[in-house]
Amino acid sequence: MGQKIQYPTPNPRKNLFLQQLLAVLTLAIGTGLLVIFTHLPATASFPSLKPHPLPPTLAQWQDKTNSGNYFGEITPTQVGYLVWSQFPIKVYIETPTTINSQQAQAWVNSILQAVQEWNAYLPLLIVEKPEVADIKILRKAPPLQISPTDKIPRARSALTTYELYTNNKILLHRFTILLSPSQTGNYVLAAARHELGHALGIWGHSPLQTDALYFSQVRQPPPISARDVNTLKRVYEQPTSLGWSS
């Protein structure tokens, strides 16, 4: 899996190219806001931004409804767009241990359904070991959201974070998705579907309630829409530093 990059006090005598780097960004469902936490040496550099070939599943995708997209809402990062280039993308689903086996299986089945839905557009593979996963999905309460305008911290229903690391000098990323234990029924599926969309590259929110990546939860959660897939395809046409060597 390569070495996880940590961020020390910058040393001007050392080559700082991708050396001991940590960058974590979070995107909270329900707020419509991108919250960024980065820890980067000012002199850090990345591989040149270049596009990867479109995955065959997205290259073959055609929207016969001409539904459009919300690519303008997607935020590029310090390494460009969050594009995966090595497939299948490995997904680990934690089996909950704090609830009974029937409830735990129902939770896992909801996550598996969300993975299956996105698998139609990008190849995903369920793995049993978290240390080999590209995306980890955990049933765990996200940290409280603190806003300068809020007197009381607000609870999040889900949270997606990523970190950068290198393997054989290739810049890579991996995600962790936290889904609140308070979510039940169809809302578990909706939250997993939404957060997986972020982890697959849609680092932003849709302004329309009919899209899975709508910025807030709705009473009747929608499935993955043509606009969601159109946006995902546009993302994968963009340049990125991820997947390229220095």
N, C-alpha and C positions, 0 to 999 in steps of 0.2 A: 504493500500500500504506500510505500515511500515514507519520508520523514515529515511529520507535522511541523510546520514552521512557527517558531515562537518569535516574539518581538523584544529584543533587548534594548539597552541604551545604545544609540548609534555610535559606532566607532569609525572615525574617518580614515583610519589606517587599514581598514578591511574593505574588501570588495562587497558592496551592499546589494549587488544584483540578486534580488530574490533571496537574500540571506536572512534567515530567521524572521520571517514575515507572518503576521497574523492579521486577517481582515474578516470581520464578521458583520454582516448586514442583516437587519431583521425587517420583516414585513408583516404587519399585524392585520388579520382579517377583521373587518368591522369598523375600521377607522378611516380607510381610504387614504392613509398617509404612509409614506415611506420613511421609516426611521433608520438612520444610518449611524453605525458605530464603526469607525475605522482606526487602525493603529498602524500607520505606514511611515517608514523613514522617508524624509523628504527627497532623498536621493535614490529611492528604490525605482527600478525600472522593470519593464515587463517585455515579453516577446512582442514583436510587431503585430498590430491588429490585421488579421486576415480572415476571410470567410472560409468555412469548411464546405465541402459538397453537401447538398441537401440529403438527408436520410431518405431512402427510397419511399418510405411510407408517406413522408411529407411531399416529396417530389411528385408523387402520383395523386395527391389530394387535389380535387377540383370542387369548388363551391358552385354548384349549379344554380343556387338561389341568389348569388351576387349580394350576400348579406353585408359585405364590408368587414372592417376590422377596427380595433382600437389601438393599433400600433403606436399612435401618437402618445398614448398614456404609459408606454413602457419606458422604464428608466434604465439607460445604460450605466454600467458600473465603471470602476477604475480600471477594469480589465476588458471593457467592452460589454457585449451582451453575454448572458449566461447560457451559452450554447454547449450542449454535450456533443462530443465527437467520437467517443468510444462506446460501442453498443454490444450487447444490451446494457441498459442502465440498471444497476443492481439495487434492489430495494429490500430493506429489512423491516419487518413488521414485528414489533414487540408483542408478546402474548401477556396480557395483564395478569398479575398475580394477586391483586387486592380485591378482586371480585370473584364470584363463583364461576365455575368452568363454563356453564351455559352462557352467562353474560360475556365472559371473555371471548368465547367462540363467536358470539354474535358481533362483538366489536371487531374482531379480526376479519370476519366475513365482510363487514362493511368496507374496511380498508382494502381488502382483496378486490371488491367490486370496483372501487375507484381506480385501482391499479389496472384492472382489466379494461376499463373504459379508456384510459389514456394509452394503453398498450396498442390500441388501434392506430395511433398516430406516431408513437415512438416505441421502439422495442424495449420492454421492461422485463426484468427477471427477478423473481423472489429468491432471496438467499436466507440462510438460516443463521449466519454469523454476522453480527453487527460490524465487526472490524473489517469485513470485506465489502461493505455496502457503500454505494454512492449516495443513497438516500436512506436515512433511518427515520422511522415513524414510531413515536412513543406516545403512550397514553399518560400524559403528565400535564399538570396545570402550568401554563406559561407564567412567567413573572408578571406582576401587576404592571399596568401601563400608567406611567406618571406623566401628566401634562401640566405645564405652567398655569393653565386656566382651571385645572381641576383641584378642588380642595380635598377630594377623596380619590385615591388611586382606583382605576377601573380594571376589572378583570377582562382578560382576553379569552376568546374561545379557542384560538389557535395561534401558533407562532412558527414561522419558518426562518431558519438562519443558515448561513453558509460560511465555509472557511476555505481558504486557498492553501494549497500545498504543492510541492514539486515531487516528481518521481522520474528519475533518469533525466533531470533537467527540463522535463515537460511540465508546464503549469497546469494544474488540475484544481477541481473544486469538489466539495461534498456538502450535503445538506443534512440538517436535522429538523424534523417536523414534530412539534409538540401539539397534541390535541387534548383539550381540557376533558377531564373525567365527567364534567357536568353535562357534556354533550351526549344525547341519546338518540336512538332511532334514526330517522332520515337525516338528522342534523350531523351525525357522525359521518355519514357518507358524503354529505354536502361539504363539510369542512375538509375531509380528506381529498375530495375531488379538487377543491379550491386550492389547497396548499400544495398539492402535487403539481397543479398548473404553474405555481410559482417556481417550484423546484425544477421543473422541466424547462424553464426559461422565460415565462411570462412574469417578469419582475415589475408588476404594476397591476392596476385594477381597471375593470370595465365600468363605464358609467350607466350601463343598461342592466336592468334586473333579469333579463332573459339570458344573460351569460353566466357561466359558472364562476368566472372571475370578477363578478360584480363586487363592489367594495364593501358590501354589508350583507349579513344574512337576511334572507327573506322567508316568509311563511311557507311558501312552496318552492323549495330549492330547484333550480333548473338543471338539466343535464348539460354536458359539454355541447356548446353551440357551434354552428358553422363559423361565427365570428371569433370564438375562442381558437378554433383550429386555424383560421385565416391569420390571426395574430401570431400564433405559434410559428406558422410557416414563415411569416415576415421576419420574425426574430432569427430564425435559422438561416436566413439569407444575409444576415449582418456580420460584420467583422468582429473578431474577438481575439484576445490573447490566449484564451483557454485552449488547451489541446496542442499548443505549439511549443517548441523548444527554444531556449535562449540562444 
